[in-house]
Amino acid sequence: MNFKSIKNKSSFKIATNIYVVILTIFVVWMLFLDENSYLTHREFNKEIEELETWIEYHKERIKEDKATIKKLQDSLQLERYAREKYLMKKENEDIYIIEFDTIQH
């Protein structure tokens, strides 16, 4: 195969067309080299998904905390919460903490 026979093929004519060359360079530039490339957009979309998951997690935590705050408006519930979380006690009262051994022999 010499250059003359390759030059006469239709695929070579299409590949060397100035518009095809410019379009190919443009597509490669936009996909990989540009500041707003496909790769950059993919990273941003992944980060957006992570942040949306983080937001949903915190919304759930806010709902739980609001429910806890609503429960703690009652003095009996407040006392129970203080006893369970902070191991507080009344005067002349003993507290025994029971821990279960999870190690199996």
N, C-alpha and C positions, 0 to 999 in steps of 0.2 A: 504494500500500500504506500503510495506516495502522496505528497501533499495535495497534488492536483485532484486525485480521486476522492480524498477526504473533503476537499473544498467544494466539490460538486454535490455532495450529499445534502439532502434537505434538512437533516437534523443539525448539521454544522452551520447551515445558513440561518436556521432559527436561533441557535445558541450564540452566534456572533452578531445577531441583530442588535443594534445599539439600544433599542427600547427594552429588549429582553435583558441585556446586560445591566442597564440602569435599574430596571425593576428588581432584578436579583440582588444587586448591591443594596437597594433601598430596603428590601424585605429582610436581608441579613442584618442590616444596620438597626432596623426597628425591633427585630426579635432579640438581638443579643447585645448590641453595643450602645443603644440609646439610654438616656437616663430613665425614660419611661418604658423600658423594654418589657417583654413578656416575663422574663425571669424576675424582674423587680416587682411586677404586678403580682406574680405568684407568691412571692415572699410577703408582700403586703396583705394579700388575701388570707394567708395562713396566720399572720399576726392579728388580723381583724377577728378571725374565728376564735383565736385564743382569748382575746379581750372580751368577746361576747360571752364566752364560757365563764370567764372571770366575773363579768357583770351578773350573769344569772346566779352564780354561786353566792355572790354578795346580796343579791335580792332575796334569796332564800334565807340567808343568815339574818337579814333585816326583819323578815317576817317572823322568824323564830324568836328574835330578841323582842319584837313588839308583843308577841304572845306572852313571853316571859314577864315583860314589864306589866302587862295587863293582869297577869296572875299575881304579881307581887303587890298589887294595890290592896289586896286582902292581907291583914296582919298575920293570920294563921299561915298563909302560904309563904309570907316573908320569913316568918320564924322557921318554917320547915326548910326553906331554901338556905338560910344561914346555917342551920344545923348540918345539912347535907354537904354543902359546898365548902364552908369555912370551919366546920367542926366546932361551932359555937355551942354553948350549953348554958342552962340556967344554973343559978346558985344551988348548991347541995345536990348536984346531979352528976352522975358518973357516966362517961361515954366509953364504950368498948368498941374498938375497931377490929373487925374480923376480916382477915385476908385469907383468901382461898389459895392453897398451893396448887399450881397448875402443872407442876413437874410430876411426871408419872415415872414410877420406878420399874 
